[in-house]
Amino acid sequence: MISGAKAAHDWYEWEGQIIDGKFPLLRYLGCTDRNAVFLTERQEGEPRTAAIKLVPANDITVEALLARWMAAAPLSHPDLLRMFEIGSDSLGDVEFAYVVMEYAEEDLAQVDRPLTEAEGIDLLERVLPALAYLHGKRLAHGHLKPSNILAMGDRLKISNDTIRPAGEWRSNLDAPELYDPPEIAREGASSAGDIWSVGVTLVAALTKQMPSWDQGALAESLLNRLPTKFRVPVSNCLRVDPQERWTVAELAEWFRPKAVTPLLPATEQSRPKMAKRRYLLPAVAVGLALAATVVVSRLTSDRVDGARPIVVEPKESNSGPAASLPKPEDVQAKAAAPTVPAPSPSQGVIMQVLPDVPAKARNTIHGKVTVNIRVGVDANGSVVEARNESPRSSRFFGNLALNAARQWKFAPSGAGGSPHPTEWNLHFQFLRDAQHPVSVKAVPAR
């Protein structure tokens, strides 16, 4: 615990005190073992009502906290909580740093029921663009968790007082929490670490339980409690290896509405009706499409050679704001574009997806690159788990294959009157051939 920290029950005694001669502690709002938050009022500017966080600390820690907050204060994004003023003061023998920020009526930790699937998607609509903004600046949130996702009216925002450069972790400022990735004390905060925290937060918000693991994978009993739409993304957020976790872009892509190809060409008479219908899309769909745009454009500058490719080339659609999506040339590497239908359902595979291999990557191949992906399939035939069984092969092509494998569709259990395998091995082979750069063979796992 930070030197000088107060016991939780003592914080109530501070109500009515004035911080730095200008911020009255109007009402105690809550605390952790390291800080406390009070309602306060600003003397100038709007909004007047604000929250003030007090962090008891020694001289060295106060300076470090102020430096971190000063670096984060200029950040501006509609889904980030705003900071108004920072400073330091003392009451009695307790020294502390303080930050005055927007006041939120509620945080996600106070919701005493599981979120619905629609509410979970709405949550990501706010969290993902904010994380994309930070990751694009080589920053990490560092402590994403339900209590740091706050409601202001009908808008959700995430806190900004833990933001720091990627790779930073200070033992005198940061203590590992249940929502932090396993590598944080060793490697510091990171974009991959934030994704882990997103996964834990989703499990907690959608099931009111913390994640549990079975032989290194998210426990199936808990996975089955998640809404179907969240099982694949949550599994891929909570990978122990940070390199194998999904990116913000992949999460946004997963929840983006898929294009629907009309069966008949539009006539002049039908066009006005179709144009009107497109504006009836849910706000969440529009928001996530825009989120994917921001994510891809921001994160393409945050990758180095050999890193995981940004997903995926947008498809044309009459059912959403496709015009705002990134152009193919803005994306480092396009992955997972659906191809021709796979073998018939009687063979177990309904739809296969092949990676779209960038020409620059293809031209690096000498001979062939083989990647074996093992996938787990649920009763509906959807892929709920995918892992690379050939880790010594190219990581770049391995991730292309993983991204594609996650989108395959298999026959539901019992279809055709017989059971189907719940695990498959997908053998991808990448070649230099521009016409046929990749092939795949699906074999039931033994």
Residue, then its C-alpha position, 0 to 999 in steps of 0.5 A: m500500500i502507498s505510504g500515507a494511505k488512509a483506512a476506508h472508514d476514515w474517508y467519510e471524516w474528510e467530507g466538508q474539507i477543502i482541497d488546495g483551497k478550492f475543491p470542497l469534498l461535498r460527498y464521499l463516493g467510494c474508494t479502493d485500497r489506494n485512493a478515494v473519490f469525492l463529489t466536488e464543485r469547480q469554481e470556474g468552467e463547465p460543468r461545475t459538478a465534478a469528481i475528485k480522486l485523492v491518492p495518498a502518497n509519499d513525495i516521490t510517488v506524488e511527483a510520478l502520479l502528477a507526471r503521468w496525469m499531466a501527460a494524459a490530460p491533453l488527450s481528447h476523445p469523446d469516449l474518454l473521461r476528461m481531466f480538469e485539474i491536477g495537483s497535490d495537497s495534504l490534510g493532517d499528516v496525509e499527503f496526496a496527489y489529486v485529479v479533478m475530472e468529469y463526474a459520472e453517475e454510475d460505473l459498470a461495477q455497480v450494475d448488479r445483473p448480467l448485461t444482455e448481448a445488446e448491452g455488451i455490444d453497446l459497451l464495446e461501441r464505446v470502449l473500442p474507439a477509445l482504446a483504438y485512439l490510445h493504441g494509435k498513440r502508443l499508449a495503453h489504458g493499463h487498468l481497464k475494468p468495470s469500475n473504470i467504465l463510467a456512465m454519464g447520462d446515456r453515454l459510457k466513457i472510460s477513465n483516463d487517470t491510469i493511461r501510460p506509455a506502452g511498456e510502463w509499469r511502476s511498482n510504486l504506482d501500479a498494483p496487479e489486479l484481477y483484470d490485468p493480464p498475466e504479463i503486466a508486471r514483467e512487460g508493462a502495460s500494452s495494447a495486448g494487455d488492454i485486450w485481456s482486460v476487455g475479455v475479463t471485463l466482458v466475462a464479468a459484465l455478461t455473467k457476473q463471474m470472473p474467468s476460470w480456466d481449464q488446461g489453459a483455456l477458458a472453462e467451457s462451463l463459463l464460456n457457455r454462459l456467455p451470449t453466443k456472439f461473445r464466445v469467440p471474441v472473449s476466447n481470443c481476448l483471453r489468450v495467455d500469449p499476448q501475440e495470439r490475442w485479438t486486436v481492437a480492429e479484430l474485435a470491431e470487425w467481429f461485431r460489425p454487421k455483415a453485408v447482405t447481397p440482394l437476391l435481385p438487382a434494385t430497380e429504379q422504383s425500389r431504390p428510394k425504399m432501400a435508401k430509406r431502410r439503411y437509416l433504420l440500422p441500430a445505432v450500435a451497428v453504425g457506431l461499431a462500423l465507425a469504430a472499425t474505421v478508427v481502429v484500422s486507420r490508427l493501428t496500421s501505424d502501430r505495427v512492425d514487420g512480422a507483426r499480426p496483420i490488421v483485419v479485414e478488407p471491408k465488403e460493399s454493403n447497402s446496409g451501413p456506412a460502408a463509405s467510411l471504412p478504410k480503403p484496402e491499401d490503408v490496411q497492412a494485410k487483409a485477412a479472411a475473405p470468404t471464398v466459394p462454398a466448402p464441401s457439402p454439409s454431409q462432409g461436415v464443412i458448410m463454409q470455408v474461409l481462405p486468407d487474402v494474402p498480400a502480394k508483399a508477403r506472398n513474394t517472401i515465400h520460397g517453396k511453401v509455408t504450411v500452417n496447421i490450425r486446430v479448431g473447436v466447434d460448438a453445437n451450432g457449427s461455429v468455431v469457438e476455439a482456434r489454435n496454431e498447431s505449428p508454432r515454429s512456422s511463420r507467425f505472420f502466415g500463422n495469424l492469417a490462417l488463424n483469422a481465417a479459421r475462426q470464421w469457418k462454419f461446420a455442420p450443426s451437431g446431428a445434421g444429416g442424422s449423424p453426429h459431426p466432429t467437434e474438433w477439426n484440423l485445418h491444413f493451410q498451405f501458402l505458395r508464391d503462386a499469385q493465382h492460387p496463393v493458399s489452399v486448405k484441407a479440413v480433416p476431423a481431429r482424432 
